[in-house]
Each structure stands twice: as structure tokens, then as C-alpha cells.
Amino acid sequence: MKMILETERLMLREMNQEDYEALCRMLQDEEVMYAYEHAFEEEEAHQWLDRQIQRYQEFGYGLWAVILKENGEMIGQCGITRQECDGKTVLEVGYLFEKAYWHRGYATEAAAACKEYAFEKLGAKEVYSIIRDNNQASQNVAKRNGMECRGMFVKHYYHMDMPHLIFSAKREN
């Protein structure tokens, strides 16, 4: 397992097939997945994990497993993906955590480390977080991560139109 980042309380590493069960605790929880409008079925969860592994191979990054240092448990995923945003491809800091670990600062801690990774290791000049308009908690994480709302667009996903806010932070040079 390739370790990518370490913060005060967390380690971020590449996911592998052995993480499937922990990943399902997030992807198959309707409350966690409310911004997606549905909990994932088994096949969707497998595709999600396979897509992250493919991203590591293709780009060298993706969503990584977030491991709590104190007990070694996978509590979420956070990382960098390439996303279509309002007609262009951007680097996005994305995050998704088990409900039991919400409101403890883990998402902000992991997202801040990923933003710095994008700036320092990937040479990004701007990093985004693309967030459903009804997901106030994730919007708050983006704001705490030094991002500002720069606009909005609509994604068509799961047979519906979903408004998304575009947050971003620019590298300070």
C-alpha cells in the first residue's frame, strides 16, 4: 500500500481491493451519499474502487483511503481527481467520510493536505472542490480549506439535473 500523505491525525494512502468493505460503509450509506441522491449498489461500489485504482495508475493520484492514526481504521476517502467543470478539466479535492467521523475536522485536515499536495507535488495553479448546492457541510470544508465560491453549473447524474457550486483556491506565488 502506497502511503501518500500524513497529517497530525491521519494518513492517506492508495486504496486497494482489501478496502472494499470499509469503502462500502460510506458508499452504501444513504445519509453519507445524500448528495449523490442514492446509496451505491455492490456493482457501483466495485466500479468506484476500480476507478480509483485506475486513476493511480493513469495519473498518479485519485481518491485515497483516509486512515485514522490512532487505530489504523479507514474512516473516509480524500484526494485529487480530474473533473469536468463548466467546460474544462480541473483538479478537484474531493472527500467522503463515514458518518461516525463527521464534524471532527477530519475532512478539513485531509482536504487541506490534498490541496497543498496539488500545489506542491502536481504544480497546480488552482485547485477546485465541486459541491452539490444542498451540501452545506462540504461547502464549509471547502471554505475552511481557503476556497471561495466562483460559480455554479448543473451536472446531469443519476437521471437528474444536480446544481453544483464551484469552489477554488489559487496557489499563492
GICOR-V993224 format. One record per helix or strand. SS is the DSSP state (hx for helix, st for strand). FROM is the first residue (numbers start at 1). LEN is the number of residues. If there is no record, write none. Layout:
ss->(SS SS)
from->(FROM FROM)
len->(LEN LEN)
This chain:
ss->(st st hx hx hx st st st hx hx st hx st st)
from->(3 10 17 34 42 63 74 88 99 106 126 136 148 160)
len->(4 4 11 3 18 6 12 10 3 15 7 9 10 11)
